[in-house]
Amino acid sequence: MSTTTITYLGGPTAILEYAGKRFITDPTFDEPGSYSAPGETTLVKTAGPAIARDAIGTIDVVLLSHHGHKDNLDYEGLELIATGIPTLSTPDAASALFGGSVIGLDSWESWRLGDVTVTAVPALHGPPGSERLVGEVTGFILESDDEPTVYISGDNASIPLVEQIAGRFPLIEIAVLFAGAARVPGIDANLTLTSTDAARAAIMLGARTVIGVHTDDWEHFSEGRDQLEAAFTGKGLLIATPRGETVML
């Protein structure tokens, strides 16, 4: 019997308990504030985490979609990684966040921890051609015997890539989708899934359960939780994840 749980902390950050291990996605624990970003962009955080970094307990693995933006890895998140927790991310992140604990995975490359296999899957943080502006991004698949297969999208905006992932992993049961239709000056396109595309992705994946993250706490998220829930109306897939509460999946 599966004992998989999710605890949503805010922004893109959630703790996933899976096959006896505790994973955290894109750790962001700073209090509200502003961050200067490349291209004269300022990212504004509007709320702190539901649980502070020093109160989250033991984390076995960090699943970091990318390292270059403070809404996915902030200063407190960097301090968490600096403690030496194995951190799976892109090859660029492994080069930039040197220190030995950051492991860069190419798309479709796998890494094991005990009974859990983590596979990096492709993601695109914006429209085709935006990679030179936003950098490398990755998603993840988690698999383990007698456990549901989990897809974590990371900051992906590409439905064609979701279709590729669904073709390689036809038995995805749980999808953690980064939505919010993030937008910044200088790129006239969404950098993460819109609410409508998140619903399309869930159907394409065949998921039975969807966890929506990356819709709250930052001003550049152009769509919020209300829009995400509206897009999933009548589908019976999107579950409620109150901030700071552990939800059984």
Secondary structure, DSSP 8 states (H G I E B T S, - for coil): ----EEEEEETTEEEEEETTEEEEES-----SEEEEETTTEEEEE----SS-GGGS---SEEE-S-SS-TTTS-HHHHHHHHTT--EEE-HHHHHHS-SSSEEE--TT-EEEETTEEEEEEE--SSSTTTHHHH---EEEEEE-TTS-EEEE--S---HHHHHHHHHH-TTEEEEEEE-S-B-BTTB-S-SS--HHHHHHHHHHHT-SEEEEESSSSBTTB-S-HHHHHHHTTTTS-B----TT-EEE-
